Amino acid sequence: MTIEPGQDAPAFAMPTGGGGEVSLADLKGKQVVLYFYPKDDTPGCTKEAIAFTEAAAEFEAAGAVIVGVSKDSVSKHEKFAAKHDLGVILASDEEGTTCEDYGVWVEKNMYGKTYMGIERATFLIDEGGVVKQVWRKVKVPGHADAVLEAVRA
C-alpha cells in the first residue's frame, strides 16, 4: 500500500512513554510530522531523532507535532529518549499495524541478504488528517530542515 499526498492519513493509536498514547484523532487541528525509522539507538536513527528534537520548538511554533515510530517497545523508546535527551514523541508499533498501513514495512537488502524492515520515511499530515507531503527512503542529513520548511509552507 502506498500513501500519496491528498489521501486521508490512515488512523493510528500507539502507546508512548510514561504510559501514554498518541493517536491521529487526538492530534486533529495540528499538523503531524509522522516519521518512521528502523531502530532505536542506531546511528542514523539517533541522528534523525536528535535533528527533530533540535528543531522541535520551531515545529511547535509552526503548529506541528512530531511523532517518531518504530517497532521497538515502549521501554526501549524510553531508554533511547532518556539517553539522548529527545524531545519528540516516540510511539511503539510493536505489532507493525501502523507501519503496514503507511506502507513502510518493506523488503530490504543488506550485504546480499533480504529481510523485512522499516523504510525510513516521513509523512506530513495536515490539520484535517490529509497527507500533505511524503518523503521516502529518507537520507538523514538536512531532512528535519526540509520537513520544517514544508510545515511552514
C-alpha positions as MATLAB code, in Angstrom:
seq = 'MTIEPGQDAPAFAMPTGGGGEVSLADLKGKQVVLYFYPKDDTPGCTKEAIAFTEAAAEFEAAGAVIVGVSKDSVSKHEKFAAKHDLGVILASDEEGTTCEDYGVWVEKNMYGKTYMGIERATFLIDEGGVVKQVWRKVKVPGHADAVLEAVRA';
ca = [
       0.000    0.000    0.000;
       1.374    3.391   -0.954;
       0.220    6.579    0.697;
       0.185    9.611   -1.599;
      -0.313   13.330   -0.889;
      -4.006   14.232   -0.955;
      -5.099   10.949    0.620;
      -6.607   10.733    4.077;
      -3.909    9.622    6.508;
      -4.583    6.157    7.957;
      -5.802    6.412   11.554;
      -3.391    5.262   14.245;
      -3.239    4.878   18.011;
       0.028    3.716   19.577;
       1.491    3.573   23.077;
       4.154    6.092   24.080;
       6.482    6.503   27.052;
       5.120    7.108   30.527;
       2.007    5.036   29.866;
       0.666    7.480   27.297;
      -0.859    7.026   23.884;
      -0.764    9.073   20.700;
      -3.471    8.917   18.056;
      -4.224   10.777   14.861;
      -7.688   11.620   16.227;
      -6.147   13.352   19.279;
      -3.880   15.428   17.010;
      -6.667   16.797   14.784;
      -6.228   20.552   14.327;
      -2.425   20.279   14.290;
      -0.025   19.344   11.538;
       1.579   15.980   12.258;
       5.098   15.007   11.247;
       4.908   11.212   11.376;
       8.348    9.763   10.809;
       9.162    6.075   10.652;
      12.634    4.805   11.499;
      14.147    1.314   11.692;
      15.506    1.016   15.238;
      16.189    2.919   18.445;
      19.780    3.834   19.258;
      21.313    3.058   15.857;
      23.490    5.782   14.277;
      21.099    7.081   11.584;
      18.013    6.829   13.764;
      19.751    8.628   16.621;
      20.895   11.459   14.320;
      17.375   11.799   12.900;
      15.737   11.899   16.350;
      18.271   14.468   17.578;
      17.734   16.639   14.471;
      13.947   16.630   15.026;
      14.488   17.330   18.745;
      16.772   20.297   17.988;
      14.066   21.784   15.741;
      11.117   20.788   17.992;
      10.443   24.339   19.229;
      10.318   25.600   15.631;
       7.930   22.806   14.630;
       5.731   23.627   17.630;
       5.734   27.326   16.748;
       4.584   26.347   13.238;
       1.729   24.302   14.719;
       3.191   20.839   14.182;
       3.650   17.796   16.417;
       6.486   15.333   15.735;
       5.866   11.618   16.230;
       8.619    9.057   15.631;
       7.540    5.456   15.045;
       9.430    2.170   15.118;
       8.621   -1.376   16.178;
      10.731   -1.034   19.324;
       8.955   -1.455   22.661;
       7.861    1.477   24.808;
      10.607    0.667   27.340;
      13.267    0.751   24.577;
      11.844    4.097   23.422;
      12.029    5.446   26.982;
      15.691    4.416   27.323;
      16.503    5.855   23.869;
      14.773    9.160   24.691;
      16.476    9.429   28.091;
      19.929    8.554   26.749;
      19.798   11.233   24.019;
      17.508   13.753   25.779;
      14.956   13.505   22.957;
      12.094   15.968   22.808;
       9.826   14.208   20.315;
       7.020   11.715   20.879;
       8.221    8.160   20.255;
       5.403    5.731   19.502;
       5.729    1.955   19.680;
       4.259   -0.049   16.799;
       5.327   -3.497   18.013;
       2.562   -5.232   16.048;
       3.562   -3.319   12.907;
      -0.017   -2.287   12.071;
       0.775    1.386   11.532;
       3.924    0.521    9.557;
       1.773   -1.682    7.293;
      -0.944    0.988    6.981;
       1.613    3.566    5.840;
       3.425    1.150    3.528;
       6.799    1.410    5.247;
       7.180   -2.281    6.195;
       9.218   -3.287    3.160;
      11.689   -5.806    1.852;
      15.229   -4.550    2.407;
      18.592   -5.750    1.235;
      21.883   -5.586    3.103;
      25.099   -7.398    2.219;
      23.148   -9.645   -0.152;
      20.637  -10.675    2.495;
      16.955   -9.886    2.031;
      14.820   -9.160    5.097;
      11.733   -7.185    6.120;
      12.230   -3.859    7.871;
      11.010   -0.309    8.272;
      11.768    2.062    5.422;
      12.908    5.431    6.768;
      10.006    7.633    5.665;
       8.198   10.777    6.814;
       4.597   11.814    6.302;
       3.375   15.374    6.799;
      -0.310   15.286    7.710;
      -2.362   18.497    7.705;
      -4.754   19.740   10.400;
      -7.652   17.862    8.787;
      -5.896   14.498    8.630;
      -4.910   14.635    4.948;
      -1.401   13.663    3.812;
       0.298   16.840    2.599;
       3.739   15.505    1.710;
       5.659   12.207    1.736;
       9.399   11.602    1.943;
      10.537    8.042    1.225;
      13.993    6.462    1.556;
      14.972    9.445    3.694;
      18.604   10.476    3.987;
      19.052   11.920    7.477;
      21.322   14.971    6.872;
      19.128   18.026    6.274;
      15.865   16.049    6.467;
      14.419   17.750    9.571;
      15.062   21.153    7.935;
      13.301   20.078    4.726;
      10.289   18.882    6.719;
      10.207   22.105    8.753;
      10.190   24.089    5.513;
       7.197   22.060    4.284;
       5.375   22.576    7.605;
       5.825   26.333    7.286;
       4.726   26.383    3.598;
];
